[in-house]
Structures are given as C-alpha cells and as structure tokens.
C-alpha cells in the first residue's frame, strides 16, 4: 500500500490566516498618517508579515517599560489624648477682659421718614423714568351730573306706534304703484292690526285717534 503524506495542521495545529495585501497597504497608510515612532511602525510591520494579530498597545521605544502606579504610604491616624486637651468654660473675668461686654461706638444715622409725596415721586420715576413731580397737574374732570345735562324726553310709545302704522300705510301705497300690493298686503295688514291692538292696551282714552286709524286701515 502506498502511503500519502498528510499536510500538517488539523484541530490542534491550525495555521493563522495571513493578512491580505489590501489590508496591509491600508494599515501602512494609516501608520504614515498617524504620529507613530519608527519602533512602533516596525513592530506593527513584523506582526503583519508573520500573520500575528496586531497588538492593541505598542510602547514608543523598546527601552520604555510600563509605569506602574506608585503606592502611596498610608497616613497614620493621629490619636489625640483627651487628658492633654484643655477643654472647659471660660471664666467671667476672661470674658470681660476680651471685650465681649464693651458697648459699640456705632451710631445709626437718623433717616427722614418716608411720606406720601416720596411714594408718589418714586412711582412716577418707575413709570416715566424720571422725576415728574414738577410737571403741571391735569385738572380732573368733574363727575357726571344728571341735573346739569338735560336728557332728551322719552318719546311716547303711543306716538311711536302711530308713526309706525303711518309708515306701513305709505309703504303699501308705494308697492301698489309698483304693482306688488298682493305680495306685501297680508304682511302689512297683520303688522298694522298688532300695533293697533297694542295702542288699545296702552291707552283706552284715545278712542278718537284709534277710530281714525281704524278708518285708515279700512280704506287701504
């Protein structure tokens, strides 16, 4: 039986895929544009040639080591002996000597009391932006007095109704001349009847005037 050689590899000896030329060229361009030292560029180039994964961190030189944070020395807690502390109330003589009970020489200034004129002056300054106390005062308008102004006498409702009836009679005559009497006759006659009825209720003593208006209605 002929034996065939099996290529190396397998599950436990898998080869890493090489980085493509396009990716290598792209990384080279990025290294040129970035501020990398020569050592950093050589390190990244070696990793690309061998097919290794690119490192996430590369020192600027091979001599520089990563700095570890220095441990700060622990501060010792200072223990205070209460027997050495002098704590207590001050004596009265010491308080008097310190000047705590001395009278102050401060004298408050006596101010002029605020009057209504001052308040009015301030309100005008807030409203107009300057002092308007010297401005001429506007004379106030006197209140309306009904006795001074004579009101027009109210028109008698009876007279108003009489005028309204006369207006409707004239309107109906005008429509008759235009040949539109039939169109408005029923409406006008109804309104005249309503107003005559209102006049009867207002004043029954004006019988003569009512009779004349009734005659006017019948003559239409």
C-alpha positions as CSV (number, residue, x, y, z in Angstrom):
1,X,0.0,0.0,0.0
2,X,1.2,3.4,-0.9
3,X,1.4,5.9,1.9
4,X,0.4,9.5,1.4
5,X,1.7,12.4,3.4
6,X,-0.9,14.4,5.3
7,X,-0.3,18.1,5.5
8,X,0.4,19.5,8.9
9,X,-2.4,21.1,10.7
10,X,-5.6,19.8,12.0
11,X,-7.6,20.7,15.0
12,X,-4.7,21.4,17.3
13,X,-2.3,22.9,14.8
14,X,-4.4,25.4,12.9
15,X,-2.4,28.0,10.9
16,X,-3.4,31.6,11.2
17,X,-4.6,33.3,8.0
18,X,-2.2,35.8,6.6
19,X,-3.3,39.5,6.3
20,X,-4.3,40.4,2.8
21,X,-2.2,42.9,0.8
22,X,-5.0,45.4,0.7
23,X,-5.3,45.4,4.5
24,X,-1.5,45.7,4.8
25,X,-1.4,48.6,2.5
26,X,-4.3,50.3,4.3
27,X,-2.6,49.8,7.7
28,X,0.7,51.2,6.2
29,X,-1.1,54.4,5.0
30,X,-2.7,54.8,8.4
31,X,0.6,54.4,10.2
32,X,2.1,57.1,7.9
33,X,-0.7,59.5,8.7
34,X,-0.6,58.8,12.4
35,X,2.1,60.0,14.8
36,X,3.9,56.7,15.4
37,X,7.6,56.2,16.2
38,X,9.8,54.1,14.0
39,X,9.9,51.4,16.6
40,X,6.1,51.2,16.7
41,X,5.9,51.1,12.8
42,X,8.5,48.2,12.8
43,X,6.6,46.3,15.4
44,X,3.3,46.5,13.5
45,X,5.1,45.6,10.3
46,X,6.6,42.5,11.8
47,X,3.2,41.4,13.1
48,X,1.7,41.8,9.6
49,X,4.4,39.8,7.9
50,X,4.2,36.9,10.3
51,X,0.4,36.9,10.3
52,X,0.2,37.6,14.0
53,X,-2.7,39.5,15.5
54,X,-1.9,43.2,15.8
55,X,-1.2,44.4,19.3
56,X,-3.5,46.8,21.0
57,X,-0.6,48.7,22.7
58,X,2.9,49.4,21.5
59,X,5.4,51.4,23.5
60,X,7.2,54.3,21.8
61,X,10.6,52.5,22.2
62,X,11.8,49.1,23.3
63,X,13.5,50.6,26.4
64,X,10.4,52.2,27.9
65,X,8.6,50.0,30.4
66,X,5.1,50.4,31.5
67,X,4.8,52.6,34.5
68,X,3.0,51.2,37.4
69,X,1.3,53.5,39.8
70,X,3.4,54.1,42.9
71,X,1.8,53.0,46.1
72,X,1.3,56.0,48.4
73,X,2.3,55.4,52.0
74,X,-0.6,55.0,54.4
75,X,-1.2,58.0,56.6
76,X,-1.1,57.2,60.2
77,X,-4.1,58.3,62.2
78,X,-3.3,60.8,64.8
79,X,-4.6,59.7,68.2
80,X,-5.5,62.6,70.5
81,X,-5.2,62.1,74.2
82,X,-8.3,63.7,75.8
83,X,-6.3,64.3,79.0
84,X,-3.9,66.6,77.2
85,X,-6.7,68.8,75.7
86,X,-7.7,71.8,77.8
87,X,-11.4,72.0,77.3
88,X,-13.7,74.0,79.6
89,X,-15.8,77.1,80.1
90,X,-14.1,80.5,80.2
91,X,-14.3,82.4,83.4
92,X,-16.3,85.6,83.6
93,X,-13.2,87.7,84.1
94,X,-11.6,86.4,81.0
95,X,-14.8,87.2,79.0
96,X,-14.9,90.7,80.3
97,X,-11.2,91.2,79.5
98,X,-11.8,90.0,75.9
99,X,-14.2,93.0,75.4
100,X,-17.3,90.9,74.7
101,X,-19.4,93.2,77.0
102,X,-18.0,96.5,75.7
103,X,-20.5,98.9,74.2
104,X,-20.2,99.6,70.5
105,X,-19.4,103.1,69.3
106,X,-21.7,102.6,66.2
107,X,-24.4,105.2,66.0
108,X,-27.1,104.6,63.3
109,X,-27.9,107.5,61.0
110,X,-31.3,109.1,61.5
111,X,-33.2,108.9,58.3
112,X,-36.1,111.0,57.1
113,X,-39.4,109.2,57.4
114,X,-41.0,108.2,54.1
115,X,-44.0,110.4,53.2
116,X,-46.8,110.0,50.7
117,X,-45.0,112.5,48.5
118,X,-41.9,110.4,48.4
119,X,-44.0,107.4,47.4
120,X,-45.7,109.3,44.6
121,X,-42.3,110.6,43.4
122,X,-41.0,107.0,43.3
123,X,-44.0,105.7,41.5
124,X,-43.6,108.4,38.8
125,X,-39.9,107.6,38.4
126,X,-40.8,103.9,37.9
127,X,-43.5,104.8,35.4
128,X,-41.7,107.6,33.4
129,X,-38.1,107.0,34.1
130,X,-37.6,110.4,35.7
131,X,-38.9,112.7,38.4
132,X,-42.3,114.0,37.3
133,X,-43.2,115.8,40.5
134,X,-42.7,119.3,38.9
135,X,-44.9,118.5,35.9
136,X,-48.1,120.6,35.6
137,X,-51.1,118.8,37.1
138,X,-54.0,117.9,34.9
139,X,-57.3,119.2,36.1
140,X,-59.7,116.4,37.0
141,X,-62.9,116.1,35.0
142,X,-65.9,116.7,37.2
143,X,-68.3,113.8,37.8
144,X,-71.3,113.5,35.5
145,X,-74.3,115.2,37.0
146,X,-77.7,114.3,35.6
147,X,-79.1,117.7,36.7
148,X,-76.5,119.5,34.5
149,X,-77.1,117.6,31.3
150,X,-80.7,117.6,30.3
151,X,-81.8,114.3,29.0
152,X,-84.0,114.1,25.9
153,X,-87.6,113.5,26.8
154,X,-88.7,109.9,26.2
155,X,-91.0,109.5,23.2
156,X,-94.5,108.3,23.9
157,X,-95.0,104.8,22.8
158,X,-98.4,105.6,21.6
159,X,-97.0,108.2,19.2
160,X,-94.3,105.8,18.1
161,X,-96.9,103.2,17.2
162,X,-98.9,105.8,15.3
163,X,-95.9,106.7,13.2
164,X,-95.1,103.1,12.5
165,X,-98.6,102.5,11.3
166,X,-98.4,105.5,9.1
167,X,-95.1,104.3,7.6
168,X,-96.6,100.9,6.8
169,X,-99.6,102.5,5.1
170,X,-97.3,104.6,2.9
171,X,-95.1,101.6,2.1
172,X,-98.2,99.7,1.0
173,X,-99.3,102.6,-1.3
174,X,-95.8,102.6,-2.8
175,X,-96.0,98.9,-3.5
176,X,-99.5,99.4,-5.1
177,X,-98.0,101.8,-7.6
178,X,-95.3,99.3,-8.4
179,X,-97.8,96.5,-8.9
180,X,-96.6,94.5,-5.9
181,X,-99.5,95.1,-3.5
182,X,-100.6,91.5,-3.3
183,X,-97.1,90.4,-2.3
184,X,-97.0,92.7,0.8
185,X,-100.7,93.3,1.7
186,X,-101.1,90.4,4.1
187,X,-97.9,91.1,6.0
188,X,-98.6,94.9,6.3
189,X,-102.2,94.4,7.4
190,X,-101.1,92.0,10.1
191,X,-98.5,94.3,11.5
192,X,-100.9,97.3,11.5
193,X,-103.5,95.2,13.4
194,X,-100.9,94.2,16.0
195,X,-99.9,97.8,16.6
196,X,-103.5,99.0,16.8
197,X,-104.1,96.3,19.5
198,X,-101.0,97.5,21.4
199,X,-102.3,101.0,21.3
200,X,-105.7,99.9,22.7
201,X,-103.9,98.3,25.6
202,X,-101.7,101.4,26.2
203,X,-104.3,104.0,26.4
204,X,-108.0,103.3,26.0
205,X,-108.8,107.0,26.4
206,X,-107.5,107.9,23.0
207,X,-110.6,106.5,21.3
208,X,-110.8,109.2,18.7
209,X,-107.3,108.6,17.4
210,X,-107.9,104.9,17.3
211,X,-111.1,105.3,15.3
212,X,-109.2,107.4,12.7
213,X,-106.5,104.7,12.4
214,X,-109.2,102.0,12.0
215,X,-110.7,104.1,9.2
216,X,-107.3,104.4,7.6
217,X,-106.9,100.6,7.8
218,X,-110.3,100.0,6.2
219,X,-109.6,102.5,3.4
220,X,-106.5,100.6,2.4
